Amino acid sequence: MSVEELKEQHVAASANVDALRERLKQTRLLLLDTDVARHAKSQGRTPISFGPTDLVCCRTLQGHAGKVYSLDWTSEKNRIVSASQDGRLIVWNALTSQKTHAIKLPCAWVMTCAFSPSGQSVACGGLDNLCSTFNLNSAVDRDGNLPISRMLSGHKGYVSSCQYVPDEDTHLITSSGDQTCILWDVSTGQKISAFGGEFPSGHTADVLSVSINASNPKIFVSGSCDTTARLWDTRKASRAVRTYHGHKGDVNTVKFFPDGQRFGTGSDDGTCRLFDIRTGHELQVYHQQHGDDSVPVVTSIAFSISGRLLFVGYSNGDCYVWDTLLAKVVLNLGSLQNSHNGRISCLGLSADGSALCTGSWDRDLKVRFSTDLGFWRTQEGDLNFPAAKASVFQITQKALHSISSPAAQKTVQVIDEGI
């Protein structure tokens, strides 16, 4: 068979694949005749009450000399690690604003950082194609720098995202511009499995983000410049379990919903979307209309503990709080006093859901505390979290829970007792 004949077969096969994808999309639209918000409204659900006084900016963390690109919280809720293009990782006490570590990196072009589950180590990656880990309990060298504990080498492109496997300091997953994700054994520095790359079901462009399912750590989702998100099982590295379509731009960020049965995405197309991992259905689109032609890029997302609220950072400095049930914006943190003066590049909630931290290209991080907790009180210069009160983000209701059952009812059933 000649080269020209092979090319013709390839073109024909590609066209057939595109046609099948379009048929699949149209079939899903016919089966899924509603979304979460429309069904919730038909049931008489009302927007959640959430305003500027429910989330107060109490700490501004200043110290970076470059754009802040990434942040992560520890599981004990009071420490944050941030990565900046000043070439440093800084570990902060979120309650006092004090820096506990300032780690000088061998490569200044860092893009991501993460705390280990125990809080004893941090990891970072960037344009050097490496993921480096640091033990925060290690002794500093003669120059006062914390030495690298382990250097994970194997990607052929920049490292865009990293996350430790929940409850395991010894394993983490990275995503990269080489179109792959890798599961690592941190203790040995060895690659365990690669996801994508030469496999036909893998991403076809840079992978920008990963999120591991806390309910089932063998499952993770990735977002890519190929406009898709893909679900992976670490026990089946050869192919993606499912591919999720819908976005019209790069998928910059992905995050699992608290129940682990669905996940959210954020994209260059200015939208966030909620997908069901079991059916592959898109359950909801979160899109805010803008007056001008420029649509701000979604850079980062995070769900509240209940899942009723979705926090979204945008390239224009906005930080929307969405009601996930009704697809309504209930608050724009970017419009409040003491907000950022630049692009919101990253955000995250503390482990107990009581505080939100945002990072920006204005070089600062801001920590907003829930006024419902009563921890905004000072004792000898320190802030304390009383354990007795519940976070406003928990909303004292059951989490949003939607089940797609197209074969039975052709709809999304929203089970939200108590909301």
PyMOL commands that set and color helices and strands:
alter all, ss='L'
color gray80, all
select helices_A, chain A and resi 3-31+36-42+52-54+333-335+392-394
alter helices_A, ss='H'
color red, helices_A
select strands_A, chain A and resi 55-61+68-73+79-84+88-93+99-104+110-115+121-126+130-135+150-153+159-164+171-176+180-185+190-196+207-212+219-224+229-233+242-244+251-256+262-267+272-276+282-286+298-303+309-314+319-323+328-332+344-349+355-360+365-370+378-379+382-383+402-404+412-414
alter strands_A, ss='S'
color yellow, strands_A
deselect
rebuild
show_as cartoon
